[in-house]
Every structure is written in structure tokens, then in C-alpha cells.
Amino acid sequence: MVDHPRLIEDAPDEWLLGVSLADNAAHNFADPSREEFHLTTRATALLVDDLEYAHTEEVADETARALLLTEGAYRPDEKANPADTIQRLEQPSGGKHPTDAELERVADYLRNAEIDERAEWITEEFIEESRLESVVSPDELQTKRNRMNSLRGIAKDL
């Protein structure tokens, strides 16, 4: 069953993001599966505290994709490529549209995130093809590699 991304409270103060993902086998005509991703503390703060999403509430597509791309929504038992996850994401047409305020908060979240190098291209593409383009530039993103190189430069200067 394909459904929009939804916030799920698994236990008190334990939040998950439920999404529909297509099977990753090529040419498989199986129905997409509903899968749950744990949320980091920062992602939980964004959704629950800042944006005030509630249990089972539909999460705007831009917000859900940003969390998956930055690994703010993750599976604790596997190290998945965020780009692969986004490419498997299935959503019905329509759905919740983020407010301008939500887009600003998601843009701040993206600016302060460290993007996995494997997901850099798809994150840039996602921004350019969404309403986020009006509030954040792909040039403002920081990859994990860039951050580590920057820290190495600081360490050398010391």
C-alpha cells in the first residue's frame, strides 16, 4: 500500500518516520512496502518541537525527503545509501504541502546537516526541483568529507 510519509510515535519520546518504498529488485511488480525509519534527536526536534507534527500526521514531502537524505531518518540496523532510499520512495499524488515557515526550518536543517557524499548529487537535484530552491542553495550544503577536510585544516593550523 502506498501512503504519504507519516510521523509515528513508537513509544514515549521515540519517533519514527513511516514511508512507502518500492522493492529494490529491478522489474519487480510487487506492491511497495511500508517501512519505518528512526529519527535522530535533531530530526525529532525539527518535526515534533519546531514544526509541531503529531502522531500519525502526514509529513510534507520536502520535509520527509530532507530527513531521509541527511540520515536524520535512519535504520539503526543497516547502513543504507540515502540516494537509494530516495529513489525507492513511493508517494501517491497530492499530499501535504509545506508552509513557507516549514520550508525555512527545513532549509536551516539542511544547512546544518552533513550530507553523505553518495547522496550529494540527489540532494542538490531535490533542492533544485522543489520549493526549497527559493530558501536554500545547493552551494550551502556541507558534505561529511568537506567538513572533515575543514577540520583537518583547522587542526593543521593549530
C-alpha positions in Angstrom: 0.0 0.0 0.0 1.3 3.4 -0.9 0.8 6.2 1.6 2.3 9.6 2.3 5.1 9.8 4.8 3.8 9.9 8.4 5.2 10.6 11.8 4.7 7.7 14.2 5.2 7.7 18.0 6.6 4.2 18.7 7.0 4.8 22.4 7.0 7.9 24.6 9.6 10.2 23.1 10.6 7.6 20.4 9.6 8.8 17.0 9.7 7.1 13.6 9.0 8.2 10.0 6.8 5.8 8.1 7.3 5.8 4.3 6.4 3.6 1.3 9.4 2.1 -0.5 9.4 0.2 -3.8 11.1 -3.1 -3.8 14.8 -2.6 -4.8 14.8 -5.6 -7.2 14.6 -4.4 -10.8 11.4 -5.1 -12.7 9.7 -6.4 -9.6 6.0 -5.6 -9.7 5.4 -6.2 -6.0 3.5 -3.6 -4.1 5.6 -1.0 -2.2 6.2 -1.9 1.4 5.6 0.4 4.3 8.8 0.9 6.2 9.8 2.8 9.3 12.9 4.9 10.0 14.1 6.0 13.4 14.6 9.7 13.8 17.7 11.4 15.2 17.3 13.8 18.1 17.8 16.7 15.7 15.2 15.3 13.3 12.8 14.7 16.1 13.3 18.3 17.4 12.5 19.6 13.9 9.4 17.6 13.4 7.9 17.5 16.9 9.2 20.6 18.6 9.6 23.1 15.8 7.0 22.0 13.2 4.7 20.5 15.8 3.8 17.4 13.9 1.7 14.9 15.8 1.4 11.1 15.9 0.2 9.7 12.5 0.2 13.1 10.9 1.2 13.3 7.3 4.6 14.8 6.8 5.2 17.1 3.8 7.2 15.5 1.0 10.1 18.1 1.2 10.5 17.5 4.9 10.4 13.8 4.7 13.0 13.7 1.8 15.3 16.1 3.6 15.3 13.8 6.7 16.0 10.7 4.6 18.7 12.4 2.6 20.6 13.7 5.6 20.1 10.4 7.5 18.0 12.2 10.1 15.6 9.3 9.4 17.6 6.1 9.5 17.5 2.4 10.2 19.7 1.5 13.2 20.5 -2.0 11.9 21.7 -1.0 8.4 23.9 1.5 6.7 21.8 2.3 3.6 22.7 4.7 0.9 20.4 7.7 1.2 20.2 8.1 -2.5 19.0 4.6 -3.0 16.3 5.1 -0.3 15.1 8.3 -2.1 15.0 6.6 -5.4 12.8 3.8 -4.0 10.4 6.3 -2.2 6.8 5.9 -3.5 4.2 8.5 -2.9 0.7 8.9 -4.1 -0.1 12.2 -5.9 -1.2 15.1 -3.8 -0.4 15.2 -0.2 0.5 17.8 2.4 2.3 21.0 1.2 4.8 22.7 3.5 4.1 26.2 4.6 6.7 28.9 3.9 7.7 28.7 7.6 8.2 24.9 7.3 10.4 25.4 4.2 12.6 27.9 6.1 13.0 25.4 9.0 13.9 22.6 6.6 16.3 24.8 4.8 18.0 25.6 8.2 18.1 21.9 8.9 19.8 21.2 5.6 22.3 24.0 6.0 23.4 22.5 9.3 23.4 18.8 8.2 26.3 16.8 6.9 25.3 15.2 3.6 26.8 11.8 2.8 28.9 12.1 -0.4 26.8 9.3 -2.0 23.7 11.5 -1.6 25.2 14.9 -2.6 24.0 14.8 -6.2 20.5 13.7 -5.4 20.2 16.2 -2.6 21.2 19.1 -4.9 18.7 17.8 -7.5 16.0 17.6 -4.9 16.5 21.2 -3.8 16.6 22.5 -7.4 13.4 20.7 -8.3 11.4 21.6 -5.2 10.1 24.8 -3.4 13.2 24.6 -1.2 15.1 26.2 -4.1 13.6 29.6 -3.0 15.1 29.3 0.5 18.4 27.3 0.2 21.0 26.9 -2.4 22.8 23.6 -3.1 26.0 25.6 -2.5 25.1 26.0 1.1 25.2 22.2 1.7 28.1 20.7 3.5 29.2 17.1 2.9 30.8 14.9 5.5 34.0 14.9 3.5 34.1 18.7 3.3 33.6 19.0 7.0 36.4 16.6 7.8 38.8 18.4 5.4 37.8 21.7 7.0 38.5 20.2 10.5 41.9 18.8 9.3 42.8 22.3 8.0 42.0 23.8 11.4 44.0 21.1 13.2 47.0 21.8 11.0 46.8 25.5 11.7 47.0 24.8 15.5 
